């Protein structure tokens, strides 16, 4: 469909992940307590993200530039999201508020949760764009996998905000997070297709950022004391194997 145009392909991929996130967010209108095992779905999403960090981003970057350059890029991605966590006021449903103490009361809780979601989703959008700039098949596999796991993520975004501000607000913030992913996908593809010598840095930066989000944000949230660890592990492995399959099949 894109005719080999990397930026156009990233736009299509970005619209796909935005649509799946929005679909998940819209499900807040249908969701009833207990109708979906959301923690299991998020475990699946974490498995996808962990594999994509390596197969679509870090390992291709190593093939292009070797380990030293990729080690630097990965560290920069980790540091960037860590600084965003420290400097941007936001709130996680389980762990609570993060960011400067001086900014704790500046925003309402719903917007703090929304900012946490956007910080979480930006690396996913960048991952789609940079992987497409590297290889269209790799980018397509990454977009499909991230799009699938964005459905439960979109609902997870919408639910806490819906509880505070109503279902319409929850759905709106879910759509907003999907749009942020699409924008980063297009920007990432455009930047690293024009500056191909920076592509290994972009791939490893995206991989490091997504790896940090998975290890620090996603996994602690799904392995809670009130959840059976075997169930969560199986959900995680389902996402893990899906991403491996897509990466090898495409």
GUTIGU-583747 format. One record per residue (C-alpha): residue number from 1; residue in one letter; x, y, z. Coordinates in steps of 0.1 Angstrom, whole numbers, plus 5000, padded with zeros to 4 digits. Layout:
{site NUM a {X Y Z}} ...
//
This chain:
{site 1 x {5000 5000 5000}} {site 2 x {5028 5024 5008}} {site 3 x {5047 5016 4976}} {site 4 x {5080 5014 4995}} {site 5 x {5076 5049 5010}} {site 6 x {5088 5046 5045}} {site 7 x {5070 5077 5059}} {site 8 x {5037 5066 5043}} {site 9 x {5042 5031 5057}} {site 10 x {5048 5045 5091}} {site 11 x {5016 5066 5088}} {site 12 x {4996 5035 5080}} {site 13 x {5012 5016 5109}} {site 14 x {5007 5045 5132}} {site 15 x {4971 5048 5123}} {site 16 x {4967 5010 5129}} {site 17 x {4982 5012 5165}} {site 18 x {4961 5044 5172}} {site 19 x {4930 5026 5160}} {site 20 x {4936 4995 5182}} {site 21 x {4943 5017 5212}} {site 22 x {4912 5036 5205}} {site 23 x {4892 5004 5201}} {site 24 x {4904 4992 5235}} {site 25 x {4895 5026 5250}} {site 26 x {4860 5026 5235}} {site 27 x {4854 4992 5251}} {site 28 x {4851 5011 5284}} {site 29 x {4815 5016 5274}} {site 30 x {4809 4979 5273}} {site 31 x {4832 4968 5302}} {site 32 x {4816 4952 5333}} {site 33 x {4835 4942 5363}} {site 34 x {4849 4907 5358}} {site 35 x {4840 4906 5321}} {site 36 x {4877 4906 5311}} {site 37 x {4908 4895 5329}} {site 38 x {4926 4928 5323}} {site 39 x {4957 4918 5343}} {site 40 x {4961 4887 5321}} {site 41 x {4957 4908 5290}} {site 42 x {4984 4933 5302}} {site 43 x {5007 4903 5309}} {site 44 x {5003 4894 5273}} {site 45 x {5011 4930 5263}} {site 46 x {5043 4929 5284}} {site 47 x {5055 4897 5267}} {site 48 x {5051 4914 5233}} {site 49 x {5069 4945 5244}} {site 50 x {5099 4926 5259}} {site 51 x {5105 4905 5227}} {site 52 x {5100 4935 5204}} {site 53 x {5126 4955 5224}} {site 54 x {5152 4929 5213}} {site 55 x {5141 4913 5180}} {site 56 x {5128 4945 5163}} {site 57 x {5151 4971 5178}} {site 58 x {5182 4962 5198}} {site 59 x {5194 4931 5178}} {site 60 x {5189 4949 5143}} {site 61 x {5209 4978 5157}} {site 62 x {5237 4955 5167}} {site 63 x {5238 4941 5132}} {site 64 x {5241 4976 5118}} {site 65 x {5266 4992 5142}} {site 66 x {5279 4967 5167}} {site 67 x {5276 4964 5204}} {site 68 x {5294 4996 5217}} {site 69 x {5271 5020 5198}} {site 70 x {5240 5001 5207}} {site 71 x {5250 5000 5243}} {site 72 x {5251 5038 5243}} {site 73 x {5218 5041 5224}} {site 74 x {5200 5017 5248}} {site 75 x {5213 5035 5278}} {site 76 x {5201 5068 5264}} {site 77 x {5166 5054 5259}} {site 78 x {5165 5041 5294}} {site 79 x {5178 5074 5308}} {site 80 x {5153 5094 5287}} {site 81 x {5122 5076 5301}} {site 82 x {5137 5076 5336}} {site 83 x {5141 5114 5334}} {site 84 x {5105 5117 5321}} {site 85 x {5094 5097 5351}} {site 86 x {5112 5121 5374}} {site 87 x {5104 5154 5358}} {site 88 x {5069 5150 5345}} {site 89 x {5041 5148 5371}} {site 90 x {5021 5116 5365}} {site 91 x {5003 5089 5385}} {site 92 x {5001 5051 5382}} {site 93 x {4971 5033 5393}} {site 94 x {4990 5010 5417}} {site 95 x {5022 5028 5426}} {site 96 x {5006 5062 5429}} {site 97 x {5022 5096 5421}} {site 98 x {5056 5100 5405}} {site 99 x {5074 5132 5395}} {site 100 x {5085 5164 5412}} {site 101 x {5069 5168 5447}} {site 102 x {5064 5205 5439}} {site 103 x {5041 5196 5411}} {site 104 x {5020 5171 5430}} {site 105 x {4989 5193 5433}} {site 106 x {4991 5211 5399}} {site 107 x {4970 5187 5379}} {site 108 x {4939 5166 5387}} {site 109 x {4943 5129 5392}} {site 110 x {4927 5120 5358}} {site 111 x {4953 5141 5339}} {site 112 x {4982 5126 5360}} {site 113 x {4970 5091 5350}} {site 114 x {4968 5103 5314}} {site 115 x {5003 5116 5314}} {site 116 x {5016 5083 5328}} {site 117 x {4999 5065 5299}} {site 118 x {5014 5089 5273}} {site 119 x {5049 5084 5287}} {site 120 x {5043 5047 5285}} {site 121 x {5031 5047 5249}} {site 122 x {5056 5071 5233}} {site 123 x {5084 5044 5232}} {site 124 x {5059 5021 5214}} {site 125 x {5052 5046 5187}} {site 126 x {5089 5053 5183}} {site 127 x {5096 5016 5181}} {site 128 x {5071 5012 5152}} {site 129 x {5086 5042 5133}} {site 130 x {5123 5032 5137}} {site 131 x {5117 4995 5129}} {site 132 x {5099 5005 5097}} {site 133 x {5129 5028 5088}} {site 134 x {5151 4997 5093}} {site 135 x {5130 4971 5074}} {site 136 x {5094 4972 5062}} {site 137 x {5088 4935 5072}} {site 138 x {5102 4940 5107}} {site 139 x {5082 4972 5110}} {site 140 x {5050 4955 5099}} {site 141 x {5056 4927 5125}} {site 142 x {5062 4952 5152}} {site 143 x {5032 4973 5143}} {site 144 x {5009 4942 5143}} {site 145 x {5022 4930 5176}} {site 146 x {5020 4964 5193}} {site 147 x {4986 4970 5178}} {site 148 x {4972 4938 5192}} {site 149 x {4986 4945 5227}} {site 150 x {4973 4980 5225}} {site 151 x {4937 4968 5227}} {site 152 x {4939 4957 5264}} {site 153 x {4962 4987 5270}} {site 154 x {4937 5011 5256}} {site 155 x {4910 4997 5280}} {site 156 x {4935 4998 5309}} {site 157 x {4941 5035 5301}} {site 158 x {4904 5043 5300}} {site 159 x {4891 5024 5331}} {site 160 x {4908 5044 5359}} {site 161 x {4900 5077 5342}} {site 162 x {4864 5066 5336}} {site 163 x {4861 5059 5373}} {site 164 x {4871 5095 5381}} {site 165 x {4857 5116 5352}} {site 166 x {4832 5093 5334}} {site 167 x {4834 5069 5305}} {site 168 x {4836 5096 5278}} {site 169 x {4867 5111 5294}} {site 170 x {4883 5077 5297}} {site 171 x {4877 5069 5261}} {site 172 x {4890 5103 5250}} {site 173 x {4923 5098 5269}} {site 174 x {4927 5064 5254}} {site 175 x {4923 5078 5219}} {site 176 x {4948 5106 5228}} {site 177 x {4974 5080 5238}} {site 178 x {4969 5062 5205}} {site 179 x {4973 5094 5186}} {site 180 x {5006 5101 5204}} {site 181 x {5018 5067 5193}} {site 182 x {5009 5074 5157}} {site 183 x {5028 5108 5157}} {site 184 x {5059 5092 5172}} {site 185 x {5058 5064 5146}} {site 186 x {5057 5089 5117}} {site 187 x {5083 5112 5133}} {site 188 x {5106 5083 5140}} {site 189 x {5104 5069 5105}} {site 190 x {5109 5103 5089}} {site 191 x {5139 5112 5110}} {site 192 x {5158 5079 5107}} {site 193 x {5151 5074 5070}} {site 194 x {5165 5109 5063}} {site 195 x {5195 5104 5086}} {site 196 x {5202 5067 5080}} {site 197 x {5236 5069 5098}} {site 198 x {5216 5076 5130}} {site 199 x {5193 5046 5125}} {site 200 x {5213 5022 5149}} {site 201 x {5210 5049 5176}} {site 202 x {5173 5053 5170}} {site 203 x {5167 5016 5171}} {site 204 x {5187 5010 5203}} {site 205 x {5172 5042 5219}} {site 206 x {5137 5029 5212}} {site 207 x {5146 4994 5224}} {site 208 x {5160 5008 5256}} {site 209 x {5130 5030 5263}} {site 210 x {5106 5002 5257}} {site 211 x {5126 4978 5277}} {site 212 x {5127 5002 5306}} {site 213 x {5089 5007 5305}} {site 214 x {5083 4969 5304}} {site 215 x {5106 4962 5333}} {site 216 x {5098 4991 5355}} {site 217 x {5062 4999 5347}} {site 218 x {5045 4969 5332}} {site 219 x {5059 4938 5350}} {site 220 x {5055 4952 5386}} {site 221 x {5019 4961 5378}} {site 222 x {5009 4927 5366}} {site 223 x {5027 4906 5392}} {site 224 x {5006 4917 5421}} {site 225 x {5001 4898 5453}} {site 226 x {4964 4892 5446}} {site 227 x {4971 4876 5412}} {site 228 x {4981 4839 5406}} {site 229 x {5017 4841 5393}} {site 230 x {5013 4811 5370}} {site 231 x {4984 4827 5352}} {site 232 x {5003 4859 5347}} {site 233 x {5034 4841 5335}} {site 234 x {5014 4821 5309}} {site 235 x {4998 4853 5297}} {site 236 x {5033 4869 5294}} {site 237 x {5046 4839 5275}} {site 238 x {5016 4840 5251}} {site 239 x {5027 4876 5241}} {site 240 x {5063 4865 5241}} {site 241 x {5057 4837 5216}} {site 242 x {5033 4858 5194}} {site 243 x {5060 4884 5189}} {site 244 x {5086 4858 5181}} {site 245 x {5063 4842 5156}} {site 246 x {5054 4875 5139}} {site 247 x {5091 4884 5137}} {site 248 x {5101 4851 5121}} {site 249 x {5070 4849 5098}} {site 250 x {5072 4884 5084}} 
//
